[in-house]
Structure formats: C-alpha cells, structure tokens
Amino acid sequence: MILPFSISFIIRYIIALIAIAFYTLIERKFLGYFQLRKGPNKVGIAGIPQPFADAIKLFVKEQSIPLSSNRSPFIIAPVLGLILTLIL
C-alpha cells in the first residue's frame, strides 16, 4: 500500500513543477507584451519548450564552489531550501 501512495506523491510533485514552469512562461509572455516585445520565443513554436530548456540549462550549468568555503553547507543549503518549499 505504501508503493502506490509514493508513486502518486511523486507524480503530483512532477505535475506541480511542470505547472510552475509553464506559469513562469506565461509570466514572461505577459512581461514581454508589457515591454512591447514578443517575450520568450527562441525555443520552438511560441516558446512552449522554453521551460524545459531553462531546466536543462539549470542542471547542465557548471557549479562553482568557492575554494575557501565549507563545501557541504554550500551544496546542502539550496537542496534543503527546495525541500522545505515543497513540503510547505
């Protein structure tokens, strides 16, 4: 019984993240129209794949870690912030 619940939980989070990505796309479109430009339309037809391109760019981008910093909190802090945001 735990397995179907966890799969449902994961599917809900994935759907929520995709919805947020497209909300961001709509927001960018409106801001583009407010500034008298077309908005994000570089990727695909009408910019629909733009949120996926942003996500790929985010995950592929090289991470720079300052040499004189404590490495574990530097990496764990954003992950912890995301987890706390998704929980609440």
C-alpha positions in Angstrom: 0.0 0.0 0.0 2.9 2.3 0.5 4.2 2.0 -3.1 1.1 3.4 -4.8 1.0 6.3 -2.4 4.6 7.2 -3.0 4.1 7.0 -6.8 1.1 9.2 -6.5 3.1 11.6 -4.4 5.9 11.8 -6.9 3.5 12.3 -9.8 1.8 15.1 -8.0 5.2 16.9 -7.4 6.2 16.4 -11.1 2.9 17.8 -12.3 3.2 20.8 -9.9 6.8 21.5 -11.1 5.7 21.4 -14.7 2.7 23.7 -13.9 5.1 26.2 -12.2 7.4 26.1 -15.3 4.5 27.0 -17.6 3.3 29.6 -15.2 6.7 31.2 -15.5 6.4 31.0 -19.3 3.1 32.8 -19.2 4.5 35.4 -16.8 7.4 36.0 -19.2 5.0 36.4 -22.1 2.9 39.0 -20.3 6.1 40.9 -19.2 7.2 40.8 -22.8 3.9 42.3 -24.0 4.1 44.9 -21.3 7.5 46.0 -22.6 6.3 45.9 -26.3 8.3 42.8 -27.3 7.3 39.3 -28.0 8.7 37.6 -24.9 10.4 34.2 -24.9 10.1 32.6 -28.3 13.6 31.5 -29.0 13.0 27.8 -28.4 10.4 26.0 -30.6 7.0 27.3 -31.6 5.7 30.2 -29.5 8.3 29.4 -26.8 6.4 26.4 -25.4 9.6 24.3 -24.8 11.3 27.3 -23.1 10.6 26.0 -19.5 12.2 22.7 -20.4 15.2 24.4 -22.0 15.6 26.5 -18.8 15.5 23.3 -16.6 18.1 21.6 -18.8 20.3 24.8 -18.6 19.9 24.8 -14.9 21.0 21.2 -14.4 23.8 21.3 -17.0 25.4 24.6 -15.8 28.7 24.2 -14.1 28.6 24.8 -10.4 31.4 27.0 -9.0 32.3 26.4 -5.3 34.5 29.0 -3.6 37.8 27.5 -2.5 37.8 28.9 1.0 34.2 27.9 1.9 32.8 24.9 3.7 31.7 22.6 0.9 28.9 20.6 2.4 26.7 23.5 3.6 27.3 25.3 0.3 25.8 22.3 -1.5 23.1 21.2 1.0 21.6 24.7 1.6 19.8 25.0 -1.8 18.6 21.4 -1.6 17.3 22.0 1.9 15.5 25.2 0.7 13.9 23.3 -2.2 12.7 20.5 0.1 11.3 23.0 2.7 9.5 24.9 -0.1 7.9 21.7 -1.5 6.9 20.5 2.0 5.1 23.7 2.9 
